[in-house]
Amino acid sequence: MIERSVDGSDYIALGSFDDEAFSANWEVLRGVLAQARRPQTQAALLADWPPDDKQPCGQTLWRWLERAVAEGRVLRRGSGGRHEPYRYCLPGQEEQWRANEGKLADLPPLSPLGGW
């Protein structure tokens, strides 16, 4: 994307459409990863995508994940092969999962029984 200068004599580079799409959707992707209980495949991330947000196609999600990995925002595990697909998580999540291994998840609060 470019923008013409005020005097019309030059153009200013504003980034690419990919940059804008990634920036606009990073928080949604980060939220999906943050909800995970283990490293997720690309298919699992798409399956867990919030219904209120427009789901990206597989190629778009792959580009976003590649960028997030390159920027250190996301960790990638696996070889990417058929029997060992790439799995993604946020930095620090693996340590958090190990620390909570074997612990039960927090239960939601109980609502009061009617009439008691």
C-alpha positions in Angstrom: 0.0 0.0 0.0 1.2 3.5 -0.8 0.1 7.0 -0.1 0.7 10.0 -2.2 2.4 12.9 -0.5 0.5 16.1 0.2 2.2 18.0 -2.5 1.7 15.1 -5.0 5.4 14.8 -5.9 6.1 11.5 -4.1 4.7 8.3 -2.7 5.1 6.9 0.8 5.2 3.2 1.4 2.6 2.2 4.1 3.3 -1.6 4.1 1.5 -4.4 2.4 -2.0 -5.8 2.5 -0.5 -8.8 4.3 1.0 -6.5 7.0 -2.4 -4.9 7.5 -4.3 -8.2 7.6 -1.8 -9.7 10.1 -1.9 -6.7 12.4 -5.7 -6.6 12.3 -6.0 -10.3 13.2 -3.0 -10.9 15.5 -5.0 -10.5 18.7 -7.6 -13.1 17.5 -4.8 -15.6 16.6 -3.0 -14.9 19.9 -6.3 -15.5 21.7 -6.9 -18.8 20.0 -3.3 -19.9 20.9 -3.7 -18.7 24.5 -6.8 -20.9 25.0 -5.0 -24.0 23.9 -4.0 -26.7 26.4 -1.2 -28.1 24.2 0.6 -27.1 20.9 -2.0 -26.8 18.1 -1.9 -27.8 14.4 -3.1 -25.3 11.9 -6.3 -27.3 11.4 -7.0 -27.2 15.2 -6.5 -23.4 15.3 -9.0 -23.0 12.5 -11.4 -25.3 14.3 -11.1 -23.2 17.4 -11.4 -19.8 15.6 -14.0 -17.6 17.3 -17.3 -17.7 15.4 -17.7 -13.9 15.7 -14.4 -13.3 13.8 -13.9 -14.0 10.1 -12.0 -17.2 9.8 -8.9 -17.0 7.5 -8.4 -19.5 4.7 -5.6 -22.1 5.4 -3.0 -20.3 3.3 -3.6 -17.0 5.0 -3.3 -18.6 8.5 -0.1 -20.3 7.4 1.4 -16.9 6.3 0.4 -15.4 9.6 1.9 -18.3 11.6 5.1 -18.1 9.5 5.4 -14.4 10.2 4.6 -14.8 13.9 7.3 -17.5 14.2 9.8 -15.3 12.4 9.0 -12.5 14.8 9.3 -14.7 17.9 5.6 -14.2 18.8 4.8 -17.9 18.3 6.9 -21.2 18.7 6.7 -24.0 16.2 7.3 -27.6 16.9 7.4 -30.6 14.6 8.9 -31.3 11.2 5.9 -30.2 9.2 5.6 -33.6 7.6 2.5 -35.8 7.2 3.2 -37.8 10.4 4.6 -34.9 12.4 2.7 -31.7 11.5 3.8 -28.3 12.7 2.2 -27.4 16.1 2.1 -23.9 17.4 2.1 -22.3 20.8 2.9 -19.0 22.5 6.3 -18.5 24.2 6.1 -19.6 27.8 3.0 -21.8 27.3 5.0 -25.1 27.3 6.5 -24.3 30.7 3.1 -23.3 32.0 1.5 -26.6 30.8 4.4 -28.6 32.4 3.9 -26.8 35.7 0.1 -27.6 35.6 0.5 -31.2 34.4 -1.6 -33.5 36.4 -3.7 -30.7 38.0 -7.4 -30.5 37.4 -8.7 -27.5 35.5 -10.4 -24.9 37.5 -14.2 -25.5 37.7 -16.7 -22.8 37.0 -18.4 -21.4 40.1 -21.5 -23.2 41.2 -24.8 -21.4 41.1 -27.0 -21.5 44.2 -29.7 -24.1 44.2 -33.2 -22.7 43.9 -35.1 -22.4 47.2 -32.3 -23.5 49.5 
